[in-house]
């Protein structure tokens, strides 16, 4: 069960990171010109940060769990601001999927954490 959960976490992070990297490669550095600079920097940085989280999940489980939870919490908060306050996101489906994944991460983090503690001792 832990391997399946870990696989889901890693696949979702890879898809998210790859999406932001693709945007940066295809549209150039800081590709989200339609948003404020702070949001453009945040979204662009996720391309690297998401992949760092995958590496940590595979090599240093506890740190990977913490980073992934921090990424997803900030992602849901920032994208909620982008959708509801700034109105720079036209539809909510991606925000809803991120919120669902964040809930899955919160609900399954203890399993990855527990196996990470056992692995490190």
Biopython code that builds the backbone (N, CA, C, O; Angstrom):
import numpy as np
from Bio.PDB.StructureBuilder import StructureBuilder

atoms = [
    (1, "UNK", "N", (0.813, -1.195, 0.000)),
    (1, "UNK", "CA", (0.000, 0.000, 0.000)),
    (1, "UNK", "C", (0.864, 1.269, 0.000)),
    (1, "UNK", "O", (0.545, 2.243, -0.682)),
    (2, "UNK", "N", (1.949, 1.248, 0.764)),
    (2, "UNK", "CA", (2.836, 2.415, 0.840)),
    (2, "UNK", "C", (3.457, 2.706, -0.522)),
    (2, "UNK", "O", (3.584, 3.868, -0.907)),
    (3, "UNK", "N", (3.840, 1.670, -1.249)),
    (3, "UNK", "CA", (4.444, 1.881, -2.571)),
    (3, "UNK", "C", (3.450, 2.506, -3.543)),
    (3, "UNK", "O", (3.827, 3.333, -4.373)),
    (4, "UNK", "N", (2.186, 2.116, -3.442)),
    (4, "UNK", "CA", (1.156, 2.694, -4.308)),
    (4, "UNK", "C", (0.963, 4.172, -3.977)),
    (4, "UNK", "O", (0.895, 5.014, -4.872)),
    (5, "UNK", "N", (0.876, 4.478, -2.689)),
    (5, "UNK", "CA", (0.720, 5.872, -2.262)),
    (5, "UNK", "C", (1.918, 6.701, -2.710)),
    (5, "UNK", "O", (1.754, 7.800, -3.240)),
    (6, "UNK", "N", (3.108, 6.182, -2.499)),
    (6, "UNK", "CA", (4.323, 6.886, -2.908)),
    (6, "UNK", "C", (4.327, 7.120, -4.417)),
    (6, "UNK", "O", (4.715, 8.191, -4.883)),
    (7, "UNK", "N", (3.898, 6.128, -5.167)),
    (7, "UNK", "CA", (3.832, 6.248, -6.626)),
    (7, "UNK", "C", (2.852, 7.350, -7.034)),
    (7, "UNK", "O", (3.154, 8.147, -7.923)),
    (8, "UNK", "N", (1.692, 7.401, -6.397)),
    (8, "UNK", "CA", (0.703, 8.441, -6.711)),
    (8, "UNK", "C", (1.274, 9.820, -6.412)),
    (8, "UNK", "O", (1.154, 10.735, -7.226)),
    (9, "UNK", "N", (1.893, 9.970, -5.245)),
    (9, "UNK", "CA", (2.508, 11.257, -4.889)),
    (9, "UNK", "C", (3.529, 11.660, -5.947)),
    (9, "UNK", "O", (3.505, 12.786, -6.443)),
    (10, "UNK", "N", (4.428, 10.736, -6.290)),
    (10, "UNK", "CA", (5.510, 11.053, -7.230)),
    (10, "UNK", "C", (4.977, 11.373, -8.621)),
    (10, "UNK", "O", (5.436, 12.323, -9.255)),
    (11, "UNK", "N", (4.016, 10.594, -9.100)),
    (11, "UNK", "CA", (3.460, 10.846, -10.433)),
    (11, "UNK", "C", (2.799, 12.221, -10.487)),
    (11, "UNK", "O", (3.005, 12.971, -11.441)),
    (12, "UNK", "N", (2.016, 12.550, -9.480)),
    (12, "UNK", "CA", (1.345, 13.859, -9.458)),
    (12, "UNK", "C", (2.358, 15.001, -9.410)),
    (12, "UNK", "O", (2.188, 16.010, -10.095)),
    (13, "UNK", "N", (3.401, 14.851, -8.614)),
    (13, "UNK", "CA", (4.432, 15.889, -8.541)),
    (13, "UNK", "C", (5.204, 16.004, -9.854)),
    (13, "UNK", "O", (5.536, 17.109, -10.283)),
    (14, "UNK", "N", (5.487, 14.882, -10.485)),
    (14, "UNK", "CA", (6.197, 14.901, -11.769)),
    (14, "UNK", "C", (5.347, 15.584, -12.834)),
    (14, "UNK", "O", (5.857, 16.393, -13.610)),
    (15, "UNK", "N", (4.056, 15.265, -12.875)),
    (15, "UNK", "CA", (3.165, 15.907, -13.848)),
    (15, "UNK", "C", (3.119, 17.417, -13.608)),
    (15, "UNK", "O", (3.210, 18.204, -14.550)),
    (16, "UNK", "N", (2.978, 17.813, -12.350)),
    (16, "UNK", "CA", (2.955, 19.242, -12.029)),
    (16, "UNK", "C", (4.258, 19.930, -12.393)),
    (16, "UNK", "O", (4.253, 20.987, -13.023)),
    (17, "UNK", "N", (5.378, 19.331, -11.996)),
    (17, "UNK", "CA", (6.682, 19.910, -12.306)),
    (17, "UNK", "C", (6.943, 19.977, -13.797)),
    (17, "UNK", "O", (7.444, 20.981, -14.302)),
    (18, "UNK", "N", (6.601, 18.905, -14.504)),
    (18, "UNK", "CA", (6.816, 18.864, -15.950)),
    (18, "UNK", "C", (5.977, 19.919, -16.665)),
    (18, "UNK", "O", (6.422, 20.506, -17.652)),
    (19, "UNK", "N", (4.777, 20.158, -16.174)),
    (19, "UNK", "CA", (3.914, 21.181, -16.768)),
    (19, "UNK", "C", (4.563, 22.558, -16.670)),
    (19, "UNK", "O", (4.575, 23.312, -17.643)),
    (20, "UNK", "N", (5.097, 22.882, -15.505)),
    (20, "UNK", "CA", (5.730, 24.196, -15.325)),
    (20, "UNK", "C", (7.042, 24.293, -16.104)),
    (20, "UNK", "O", (7.362, 25.351, -16.645)),
    (21, "UNK", "N", (7.794, 23.213, -16.163)),
    (21, "UNK", "CA", (9.030, 23.221, -16.955)),
    (21, "UNK", "C", (8.709, 23.384, -18.436)),
    (21, "UNK", "O", (9.370, 24.150, -19.137)),
    (22, "UNK", "N", (7.695, 22.664, -18.912)),
    (22, "UNK", "CA", (7.283, 22.810, -20.314)),
    (22, "UNK", "C", (6.928, 24.262, -20.621)),
    (22, "UNK", "O", (7.368, 24.817, -21.628)),
    (23, "UNK", "N", (6.136, 24.868, -19.754)),
    (23, "UNK", "CA", (5.750, 26.265, -19.969)),
    (23, "UNK", "C", (6.974, 27.173, -20.043)),
    (23, "UNK", "O", (7.032, 28.072, -20.883)),
    (24, "UNK", "N", (7.954, 26.942, -19.165)),
    (24, "UNK", "CA", (9.164, 27.775, -19.158)),
    (24, "UNK", "C", (10.016, 27.550, -20.397)),
    (24, "UNK", "O", (10.603, 28.493, -20.928)),
    (25, "UNK", "N", (10.089, 26.304, -20.863)),
    (25, "UNK", "CA", (10.876, 26.005, -22.061)),
    (25, "UNK", "C", (10.174, 26.545, -23.306)),
    (25, "UNK", "O", (10.809, 27.152, -24.168)),
    (26, "UNK", "N", (8.884, 26.326, -23.395)),
    (26, "UNK", "CA", (8.133, 26.698, -24.596)),
    (26, "UNK", "C", (7.860, 28.200, -24.680)),
    (26, "UNK", "O", (7.975, 28.793, -25.752)),
    (27, "UNK", "N", (7.503, 28.810, -23.559)),
    (27, "UNK", "CA", (7.112, 30.221, -23.563)),
    (27, "UNK", "C", (8.185, 31.154, -23.005)),
    (27, "UNK", "O", (8.003, 32.372, -23.010)),
    (28, "UNK", "N", (9.296, 30.603, -22.525)),
    (28, "UNK", "CA", (10.380, 31.419, -22.004)),
    (28, "UNK", "C", (10.332, 31.558, -20.491)),
    (28, "UNK", "O", (9.372, 31.151, -19.837)),
    (29, "UNK", "N", (11.390, 32.142, -19.958)),
    (29, "UNK", "CA", (11.511, 32.335, -18.516)),
    (29, "UNK", "C", (10.362, 33.205, -18.011)),
    (29, "UNK", "O", (10.006, 34.204, -18.636)),
    (30, "UNK", "N", (9.797, 32.821, -16.895)),
    (30, "UNK", "CA", (8.624, 33.497, -16.322)),
    (30, "UNK", "C", (7.516, 33.624, -17.379)),
    (30, "UNK", "O", (7.190, 34.729, -17.813)),
    (31, "UNK", "N", (6.953, 32.503, -17.781)),
    (31, "UNK", "CA", (6.030, 32.483, -18.920)),
    (31, "UNK", "C", (4.615, 32.995, -18.641)),
    (31, "UNK", "O", (3.848, 33.220, -19.576)),
    (32, "UNK", "N", (4.269, 33.179, -17.392)),
    (32, "UNK", "CA", (2.885, 33.527, -17.050)),
    (32, "UNK", "C", (2.733, 35.047, -16.990)),
    (32, "UNK", "O", (2.581, 35.620, -15.911)),
    (33, "UNK", "N", (2.775, 35.685, -18.143)),
    (33, "UNK", "CA", (2.784, 37.152, -18.246)),
    (33, "UNK", "C", (1.464, 37.786, -17.798)),
    (33, "UNK", "O", (1.414, 38.987, -17.534)),
    (34, "UNK", "N", (0.412, 37.001, -17.713)),
    (34, "UNK", "CA", (-0.920, 37.511, -17.386)),
    (34, "UNK", "C", (-1.184, 37.594, -15.881)),
    (34, "UNK", "O", (-2.286, 37.944, -15.458)),
    (35, "UNK", "N", (-0.170, 37.270, -15.078)),
    (35, "UNK", "CA", (-0.338, 37.286, -13.617)),
    (35, "UNK", "C", (0.698, 38.226, -12.998)),
    (35, "UNK", "O", (1.675, 38.586, -13.655)),
    (36, "UNK", "N", (0.493, 38.622, -11.748)),
    (36, "UNK", "CA", (1.505, 39.434, -11.063)),
    (36, "UNK", "C", (2.849, 38.698, -10.993)),
    (36, "UNK", "O", (2.902, 37.469, -11.033)),
    (37, "UNK", "N", (3.920, 39.468, -10.889)),
    (37, "UNK", "CA", (5.269, 38.896, -10.899)),
    (37, "UNK", "C", (5.463, 37.849, -9.811)),
    (37, "UNK", "O", (6.063, 36.808, -10.076)),
    (38, "UNK", "N", (4.978, 38.085, -8.601)),
    (38, "UNK", "CA", (5.168, 37.129, -7.508)),
    (38, "UNK", "C", (4.530, 35.782, -7.842)),
    (38, "UNK", "O", (5.071, 34.734, -7.490)),
    (39, "UNK", "N", (3.390, 35.808, -8.515)),
    (39, "UNK", "CA", (2.710, 34.567, -8.885)),
    (39, "UNK", "C", (3.438, 33.874, -10.032)),
    (39, "UNK", "O", (3.534, 32.647, -10.063)),
    (40, "UNK", "N", (3.947, 34.662, -10.970)),
    (40, "UNK", "CA", (4.737, 34.135, -12.076)),
    (40, "UNK", "C", (5.985, 33.423, -11.546)),
    (40, "UNK", "O", (6.318, 32.327, -11.999)),
    (41, "UNK", "N", (6.664, 34.040, -10.599)),
    (41, "UNK", "CA", (7.860, 33.430, -10.001)),
    (41, "UNK", "C", (7.486, 32.150, -9.257)),
    (41, "UNK", "O", (8.170, 31.135, -9.388)),
    (42, "UNK", "N", (6.411, 32.192, -8.484)),
    (42, "UNK", "CA", (5.978, 31.014, -7.720)),
    (42, "UNK", "C", (5.663, 29.851, -8.656)),
    (42, "UNK", "O", (6.175, 28.747, -8.471)),
    (43, "UNK", "N", (4.822, 30.096, -9.660)),
    (43, "UNK", "CA", (4.459, 29.017, -10.578)),
    (43, "UNK", "C", (5.678, 28.492, -11.335)),
    (43, "UNK", "O", (5.797, 27.284, -11.543)),
    (44, "UNK", "N", (6.573, 29.368, -11.743)),
    (44, "UNK", "CA", (7.778, 28.932, -12.461)),
    (44, "UNK", "C", (8.684, 28.098, -11.563)),
    (44, "UNK", "O", (9.253, 27.100, -12.008)),
    (45, "UNK", "N", (8.821, 28.499, -10.310)),
    (45, "UNK", "CA", (9.676, 27.765, -9.368)),
    (45, "UNK", "C", (9.151, 26.364, -9.083)),
    (45, "UNK", "O", (9.926, 25.467, -8.750)),
    (46, "UNK", "N", (7.851, 26.171, -9.212)),
    (46, "UNK", "CA", (7.284, 24.843, -8.949)),
    (46, "UNK", "C", (7.849, 23.774, -9.884)),
    (46, "UNK", "O", (7.865, 22.593, -9.536)),
    (47, "UNK", "N", (8.308, 24.178, -11.060)),
    (47, "UNK", "CA", (8.912, 23.218, -11.981)),
    (47, "UNK", "C", (10.099, 22.504, -11.362)),
    (47, "UNK", "O", (10.284, 21.305, -11.571)),
    (48, "UNK", "N", (10.891, 23.222, -10.613)),
    (48, "UNK", "CA", (12.056, 22.634, -9.942)),
    (48, "UNK", "C", (11.669, 22.056, -8.581)),
    (48, "UNK", "O", (12.078, 20.949, -8.232)),
    (49, "UNK", "N", (10.887, 22.803, -7.825)),
    (49, "UNK", "CA", (10.553, 22.384, -6.456)),
    (49, "UNK", "C", (9.787, 21.063, -6.449)),
    (49, "UNK", "O", (10.037, 20.210, -5.598)),
    (50, "UNK", "N", (8.855, 20.885, -7.391)),
    (50, "UNK", "CA", (8.108, 19.623, -7.458)),
    (50, "UNK", "C", (9.043, 18.438, -7.684)),
    (50, "UNK", "O", (8.872, 17.381, -7.077)),
    (51, "UNK", "N", (10.020, 18.616, -8.550)),
    (51, "UNK", "CA", (10.949, 17.518, -8.843)),
    (51, "UNK", "C", (11.911, 17.270, -7.684)),
    (51, "UNK", "O", (12.316, 16.131, -7.452)),
    (52, "UNK", "N", (12.276, 18.311, -6.963)),
    (52, "UNK", "CA", (13.081, 18.133, -5.748)),
    (52, "UNK", "C", (12.296, 17.313, -4.731)),
    (52, "UNK", "O", (12.861, 16.458, -4.048)),
    (53, "UNK", "N", (11.004, 17.571, -4.631)),
    (53, "UNK", "CA", (10.165, 16.806, -3.702)),
    (53, "UNK", "C", (10.132, 15.329, -4.075)),
    (53, "UNK", "O", (10.162, 14.468, -3.196)),
    (54, "UNK", "N", (10.072, 15.029, -5.365)),
    (54, "UNK", "CA", (10.098, 13.627, -5.805)),
    (54, "UNK", "C", (11.408, 12.978, -5.389)),
    (54, "UNK", "O", (11.414, 11.872, -4.849)),
    (55, "UNK", "N", (12.516, 13.661, -5.640)),
    (55, "UNK", "CA", (13.823, 13.130, -5.237)),
    (55, "UNK", "C", (13.856, 12.858, -3.735)),
    (55, "UNK", "O", (14.299, 11.795, -3.299)),
    (56, "UNK", "N", (13.387, 13.819, -2.953)),
    (56, "UNK", "CA", (13.401, 13.643, -1.499)),
    (56, "UNK", "C", (12.487, 12.507, -1.060)),
    (56, "UNK", "O", (12.834, 11.752, -0.152)),
    (57, "UNK", "N", (11.336, 12.377, -1.687)),
    (57, "UNK", "CA", (10.436, 11.275, -1.332)),
    (57, "UNK", "C", (11.104, 9.922, -1.554)),
    (57, "UNK", "O", (10.892, 8.982, -0.787)),
    (58, "UNK", "N", (11.904, 9.833, -2.597)),
    (58, "UNK", "CA", (12.547, 8.558, -2.920)),
    (58, "UNK", "C", (13.814, 8.306, -2.111)),
    (58, "UNK", "O", (14.139, 7.156, -1.817)),
    (59, "UNK", "N", (14.533, 9.367, -1.749)),
    (59, "UNK", "CA", (15.809, 9.196, -1.050)),
    (59, "UNK", "C", (15.750, 9.531, 0.435)),
    (59, "UNK", "O", (16.385, 8.860, 1.248)),
    (60, "UNK", "N", (15.003, 10.548, 0.787)),
    (60, "UNK", "CA", (14.898, 11.022, 2.172)),
    (60, "UNK", "C", (13.417, 11.242, 2.483)),
    (60, "UNK", "O", (12.918, 12.367, 2.467)),
    (61, "UNK", "N", (12.739, 10.143, 2.765)),
    (61, "UNK", "CA", (11.276, 10.118, 2.831)),
    (61, "UNK", "C", (10.674, 11.212, 3.710)),
    (61, "UNK", "O", (9.748, 11.900, 3.281)),
    (62, "UNK", "N", (11.179, 11.384, 4.922)),
    (62, "UNK", "CA", (10.567, 12.339, 5.852)),
    (62, "UNK", "C", (10.626, 13.767, 5.313)),
    (62, "UNK", "O", (9.639, 14.501, 5.375)),
    (63, "UNK", "N", (11.776, 14.155, 4.790)),
    (63, "UNK", "CA", (11.922, 15.491, 4.225)),
    (63, "UNK", "C", (11.027, 15.651, 2.993)),
    (63, "UNK", "O", (10.462, 16.719, 2.759)),
    (64, "UNK", "N", (10.909, 14.585, 2.216)),
    (64, "UNK", "CA", (10.040, 14.614, 1.036)),
    (64, "UNK", "C", (8.576, 14.791, 1.388)),
    (64, "UNK", "O", (7.849, 15.521, 0.714)),
    (65, "UNK", "N", (8.145, 14.116, 2.452)),
    (65, "UNK", "CA", (6.757, 14.262, 2.910)),
    (65, "UNK", "C", (6.508, 15.702, 3.347)),
    (65, "UNK", "O", (5.500, 16.304, 2.974)),
    (66, "UNK", "N", (7.421, 16.248, 4.131)),
    (66, "UNK", "CA", (7.253, 17.625, 4.606)),
    (66, "UNK", "C", (7.235, 18.623, 3.449)),
    (66, "UNK", "O", (6.394, 19.521, 3.414)),
    (67, "UNK", "N", (8.160, 18.464, 2.506)),
    (67, "UNK", "CA", (8.204, 19.386, 1.372)),
    (67, "UNK", "C", (6.943, 19.264, 0.523)),
    (67, "UNK", "O", (6.388, 20.274, 0.090)),
    (68, "UNK", "N", (6.490, 18.045, 0.282)),
    (68, "UNK", "CA", (5.287, 17.856, -0.528)),
    (68, "UNK", "C", (4.070, 18.488, 0.134)),
    (68, "UNK", "O", (3.269, 19.143, -0.532)),
    (69, "UNK", "N", (3.930, 18.296, 1.436)),
    (69, "UNK", "CA", (2.803, 18.918, 2.142)),
    (69, "UNK", "C", (2.886, 20.444, 2.074)),
    (69, "UNK", "O", (1.871, 21.119, 1.899)),
    (70, "UNK", "N", (4.097, 20.982, 2.212)),
    (70, "UNK", "CA", (4.273, 22.437, 2.119)),
    (70, "UNK", "C", (3.948, 22.938, 0.712)),
    (70, "UNK", "O", (3.303, 23.974, 0.552)),
    (71, "UNK", "N", (4.393, 22.204, -0.302)),
    (71, "UNK", "CA", (4.105, 22.576, -1.688)),
    (71, "UNK", "C", (2.602, 22.598, -1.923)),
    (71, "UNK", "O", (2.063, 23.567, -2.458)),
    (72, "UNK", "N", (1.932, 21.533, -1.522)),
    (72, "UNK", "CA", (0.506, 21.434, -1.807)),
    (72, "UNK", "C", (-0.308, 22.446, -1.009)),
    (72, "UNK", "O", (-1.278, 23.002, -1.525)),
    (73, "UNK", "N", (0.070, 22.688, 0.234)),
    (73, "UNK", "CA", (-0.629, 23.709, 1.016)),
    (73, "UNK", "C", (-0.479, 25.076, 0.349)),
    (73, "UNK", "O", (-1.461, 25.794, 0.158)),
    (74, "UNK", "N", (0.756, 25.425, -0.002)),
    (74, "UNK", "CA", (0.982, 26.721, -0.644)),
    (74, "UNK", "C", (0.307, 26.776, -2.010)),
    (74, "UNK", "O", (-0.213, 27.820, -2.404)),
    (75, "UNK", "N", (0.313, 25.668, -2.730)),
    (75, "UNK", "CA", (-0.310, 25.613, -4.048)),
    (75, "UNK", "C", (-1.802, 25.893, -3.972)),
    (75, "UNK", "O", (-2.332, 26.687, -4.750)),
    (76, "UNK", "N", (-2.478, 25.242, -3.036)),
    (76, "UNK", "CA", (-3.922, 25.444, -2.889)),
    (76, "UNK", "C", (-4.217, 26.879, -2.449)),
    (76, "UNK", "O", (-5.156, 27.497, -2.952)),
    (77, "UNK", "N", (-3.434, 27.409, -1.526)),
    (77, "UNK", "CA", (-3.650, 28.788, -1.067)),
    (77, "UNK", "C", (-3.406, 29.785, -2.201)),
    (77, "UNK", "O", (-4.247, 30.642, -2.473)),
    (78, "UNK", "N", (-2.260, 29.667, -2.855)),
    (78, "UNK", "CA", (-1.901, 30.615, -3.918)),
    (78, "UNK", "C", (-2.877, 30.522, -5.091)),
    (78, "UNK", "O", (-3.305, 31.546, -5.623)),
    (79, "UNK", "N", (-3.228, 29.311, -5.493)),
    (79, "UNK", "CA", (-4.144, 29.168, -6.621)),
    (79, "UNK", "C", (-5.569, 29.580, -6.257)),
    (79, "UNK", "O", (-6.327, 30.005, -7.129)),
    (80, "UNK", "N", (-5.940, 29.460, -4.999)),
    (80, "UNK", "CA", (-7.240, 29.980, -4.557)),
    (80, "UNK", "C", (-7.260, 31.502, -4.662)),
    (80, "UNK", "O", (-8.251, 32.090, -5.094)),
    (81, "UNK", "N", (-6.163, 32.128, -4.267)),
    (81, "UNK", "CA", (-6.048, 33.587, -4.415)),
    (81, "UNK", "C", (-6.106, 33.969, -5.894)),
    (81, "UNK", "O", (-6.784, 34.924, -6.271)),
    (82, "UNK", "N", (-5.386, 33.213, -6.724)),
    (82, "UNK", "CA", (-5.368, 33.499, -8.159)),
    (82, "UNK", "C", (-6.754, 33.349, -8.778)),
    (82, "UNK", "O", (-7.118, 34.108, -9.677)),
    (83, "UNK", "N", (-7.518, 32.387, -8.307)),
    (83, "UNK", "CA", (-8.847, 32.149, -8.874)),
    (83, "UNK", "C", (-9.896, 33.096, -8.303)),
    (83, "UNK", "O", (-10.624, 33.747, -9.052)),
    (84, "UNK", "N", (-9.972, 33.172, -6.981)),
    (84, "UNK", "CA", (-11.062, 33.910, -6.344)),
    (84, "UNK", "C", (-10.799, 35.413, -6.211)),
    (84, "UNK", "O", (-11.723, 36.210, -6.372)),
    (85, "UNK", "N", (-9.573, 35.809, -5.924)),
    (85, "UNK", "CA", (-9.285, 37.233, -5.702)),
    (85, "UNK", "C", (-8.750, 37.927, -6.950)),
    (85, "UNK", "O", (-9.264, 38.966, -7.365)),
    (86, "UNK", "N", (-7.714, 37.344, -7.539)),
    (86, "UNK", "CA", (-7.099, 37.973, -8.708)),
    (86, "UNK", "C", (-7.863, 37.693, -9.997)),
    (86, "UNK", "O", (-7.779, 38.458, -10.959)),
    (87, "UNK", "N", (-8.606, 36.596, -10.008)),
    (87, "UNK", "CA", (-9.390, 36.167, -11.172)),
    (87, "UNK", "C", (-8.535, 36.019, -12.432)),
    (87, "UNK", "O", (-8.938, 36.431, -13.520)),
    (88, "UNK", "N", (-7.351, 35.426, -12.270)),
    (88, "UNK", "CA", (-6.471, 35.190, -13.419)),
    (88, "UNK", "C", (-6.541, 33.744, -13.905)),
    (88, "UNK", "O", (-5.942, 33.398, -14.923)),
    (89, "UNK", "N", (-7.268, 32.907, -13.180)),
    (89, "UNK", "CA", (-7.523, 31.534, -13.613)),
    (89, "UNK", "C", (-8.984, 31.480, -14.042)),
    (89, "UNK", "O", (-9.873, 31.869, -13.284)),
    (90, "UNK", "N", (-9.232, 30.994, -15.268)),
    (90, "UNK", "CA", (-10.580, 31.069, -15.822)),
    (90, "UNK", "C", (-11.522, 29.965, -15.342)),
    (90, "UNK", "O", (-12.733, 30.174, -15.282)),
    (91, "UNK", "N", (-10.989, 28.810, -15.006)),
    (91, "UNK", "CA", (-11.859, 27.754, -14.487)),
    (91, "UNK", "C", (-11.211, 27.086, -13.282)),
    (91, "UNK", "O", (-9.997, 27.150, -13.089)),
    (92, "UNK", "N", (-12.043, 26.453, -12.489)),
    (92, "UNK", "CA", (-11.584, 25.950, -11.192)),
    (92, "UNK", "C", (-11.166, 24.488, -11.216)),
    (92, "UNK", "O", (-10.806, 23.958, -10.165)),
    (93, "UNK", "N", (-11.194, 23.811, -12.354)),
    (93, "UNK", "CA", (-10.934, 22.367, -12.348)),
    (93, "UNK", "C", (-9.540, 22.038, -11.840)),
    (93, "UNK", "O", (-9.375, 21.082, -11.082)),
    (94, "UNK", "N", (-8.535, 22.805, -12.240)),
    (94, "UNK", "CA", (-7.173, 22.501, -11.772)),
    (94, "UNK", "C", (-7.045, 22.758, -10.274)),
    (94, "UNK", "O", (-6.364, 22.010, -9.572)),
    (95, "UNK", "N", (-7.690, 23.801, -9.785)),
    (95, "UNK", "CA", (-7.684, 24.084, -8.352)),
    (95, "UNK", "C", (-8.379, 22.961, -7.587)),
    (95, "UNK", "O", (-7.918, 22.559, -6.519)),
    (96, "UNK", "N", (-9.470, 22.460, -8.122)),
    (96, "UNK", "CA", (-10.187, 21.366, -7.457)),
    (96, "UNK", "C", (-9.339, 20.096, -7.428)),
    (96, "UNK", "O", (-9.319, 19.389, -6.420)),
    (97, "UNK", "N", (-8.643, 19.803, -8.521)),
    (97, "UNK", "CA", (-7.766, 18.627, -8.551)),
    (97, "UNK", "C", (-6.610, 18.778, -7.567)),
    (97, "UNK", "O", (-6.239, 17.816, -6.895)),
    (98, "UNK", "N", (-6.041, 19.973, -7.479)),
    (98, "UNK", "CA", (-4.954, 20.207, -6.525)),
    (98, "UNK", "C", (-5.445, 20.074, -5.091)),
    (98, "UNK", "O", (-4.740, 19.545, -4.232)),
    (99, "UNK", "N", (-6.652, 20.555, -4.837)),
    (99, "UNK", "CA", (-7.227, 20.432, -3.498)),
    (99, "UNK", "C", (-7.485, 18.970, -3.165)),
    (99, "UNK", "O", (-7.244, 18.536, -2.038)),
    (100, "UNK", "N", (-7.971, 18.214, -4.135)),
    (100, "UNK", "CA", (-8.186, 16.777, -3.940)),
    (100, "UNK", "C", (-6.866, 16.070, -3.641)),
    (100, "UNK", "O", (-6.787, 15.258, -2.719)),
    (101, "UNK", "N", (-5.834, 16.379, -4.419)),
    (101, "UNK", "CA", (-4.526, 15.762, -4.192)),
    (101, "UNK", "C", (-3.960, 16.164, -2.834)),
    (101, "UNK", "O", (-3.369, 15.335, -2.142)),
    (102, "UNK", "N", (-4.132, 17.421, -2.448)),
    (102, "UNK", "CA", (-3.675, 17.868, -1.128)),
    (102, "UNK", "C", (-4.383, 17.084, -0.027)),
    (102, "UNK", "O", (-3.751, 16.670, 0.945)),
    (103, "UNK", "N", (-5.678, 16.882, -0.172)),
    (103, "UNK", "CA", (-6.419, 16.076, 0.802)),
    (103, "UNK", "C", (-5.907, 14.652, 0.856)),
    (103, "UNK", "O", (-5.794, 14.068, 1.934)),
    (104, "UNK", "N", (-5.595, 14.086, -0.312)),
    (104, "UNK", "CA", (-5.027, 12.736, -0.359)),
    (104, "UNK", "C", (-3.672, 12.709, 0.340)),
    (104, "UNK", "O", (-3.370, 11.777, 1.086)),
    (105, "UNK", "N", (-2.864, 13.729, 0.099)),
    (105, "UNK", "CA", (-1.549, 13.804, 0.748)),
    (105, "UNK", "C", (-1.692, 13.897, 2.264)),
    (105, "UNK", "O", (-0.987, 13.209, 3.002)),
    (106, "UNK", "N", (-2.602, 14.747, 2.722)),
    (106, "UNK", "CA", (-2.821, 14.874, 4.168)),
    (106, "UNK", "C", (-3.281, 13.552, 4.771)),
    (106, "UNK", "O", (-2.833, 13.157, 5.847)),
    (107, "UNK", "N", (-4.179, 12.879, 4.064)),
    (107, "UNK", "CA", (-4.722, 11.631, 4.582)),
    (107, "UNK", "C", (-3.761, 10.468, 4.560)),
    (107, "UNK", "O", (-3.893, 9.537, 5.355)),
    (108, "UNK", "N", (-2.791, 10.506, 3.659)),
    (108, "UNK", "CA", (-1.869, 9.372, 3.527)),
    (108, "UNK", "C", (-0.464, 9.667, 4.044)),
    (108, "UNK", "O", (0.380, 8.772, 4.075)),
    (109, "UNK", "N", (-0.205, 10.895, 4.447)),
    (109, "UNK", "CA", (1.143, 11.285, 4.876)),
    (109, "UNK", "C", (1.644, 10.446, 6.043)),
    (109, "UNK", "O", (2.830, 10.122, 6.111)),
    (110, "UNK", "N", (0.752, 10.096, 6.958)),
    (110, "UNK", "CA", (1.201, 9.338, 8.128)),
    (110, "UNK", "C", (1.760, 7.973, 7.735)),
    (110, "UNK", "O", (2.671, 7.470, 8.392)),
    (111, "UNK", "N", (1.232, 7.370, 6.676)),
    (111, "UNK", "CA", (1.766, 6.074, 6.231)),
    (111, "UNK", "C", (3.179, 6.232, 5.679)),
    (111, "UNK", "O", (4.066, 5.436, 5.988)),
    (112, "UNK", "N", (3.380, 7.254, 4.866)),
    (112, "UNK", "CA", (4.722, 7.494, 4.327)),
    (112, "UNK", "C", (5.676, 7.929, 5.429)),
    (112, "UNK", "O", (6.850, 7.558, 5.420)),
    (113, "UNK", "N", (5.178, 8.711, 6.372)),
    (113, "UNK", "CA", (6.001, 9.173, 7.485)),
    (113, "UNK", "C", (6.451, 7.991, 8.327)),
    (113, "UNK", "O", (7.627, 7.869, 8.670)),
    (114, "UNK", "N", (5.506, 7.124, 8.655)),
    (114, "UNK", "CA", (5.816, 5.973, 9.508)),
    (114, "UNK", "C", (6.855, 5.069, 8.852)),
    (114, "UNK", "O", (7.787, 4.610, 9.513)),
    (115, "UNK", "N", (6.700, 4.814, 7.565)),
    (115, "UNK", "CA", (7.679, 3.961, 6.884)),
    (115, "UNK", "C", (9.012, 4.676, 6.721)),
    (115, "UNK", "O", (10.059, 4.030, 6.684)),
    (116, "UNK", "N", (8.985, 6.005, 6.625)),
    (116, "UNK", "CA", (10.228, 6.775, 6.552)),
    (116, "UNK", "C", (11.001, 6.719, 7.848)),
    (116, "UNK", "O", (12.230, 6.641, 7.837)),
    (117, "UNK", "N", (10.297, 6.757, 8.968)),
    (117, "UNK", "CA", (10.949, 6.662, 10.280)),
    (117, "UNK", "C", (11.583, 5.292, 10.440)),
    (117, "UNK", "O", (12.716, 5.180, 10.907)),
    (118, "UNK", "N", (10.860, 4.253, 10.057)),
    (118, "UNK", "CA", (11.392, 2.888, 10.155)),
    (118, "UNK", "C", (12.603, 2.731, 9.252)),
    (118, "UNK", "O", (13.592, 2.106, 9.634)),
    (119, "UNK", "N", (12.525, 3.301, 8.043)),
    (119, "UNK", "CA", (13.616, 3.199, 7.073)),
    (119, "UNK", "C", (14.881, 3.878, 7.578)),
    (119, "UNK", "O", (15.980, 3.377, 7.341)),
    (120, "UNK", "N", (14.751, 5.015, 8.271)),
    (120, "UNK", "CA", (15.919, 5.768, 8.717)),
    (120, "UNK", "C", (16.546, 5.216, 9.988)),
    (120, "UNK", "O", (17.697, 5.535, 10.286)),
    (121, "UNK", "N", (15.827, 4.403, 10.740)),
    (121, "UNK", "CA", (16.400, 3.875, 11.985)),
    (121, "UNK", "C", (17.092, 2.563, 11.771)),
    (121, "UNK", "O", (17.626, 1.985, 12.717)),
]
sb = StructureBuilder()
sb.init_structure("model")
sb.init_model(0)
sb.init_chain("A")
sb.init_seg("    ")
for serial, (resi, resn, name, xyz) in enumerate(atoms, 1):
    if name == "N":
        sb.init_residue(resn, " ", resi, " ")
    sb.init_atom(name, np.array(xyz, "f"), 0.0, 1.0, " ", f" {name:<3s}", serial, name[0])
structure = sb.get_structure()
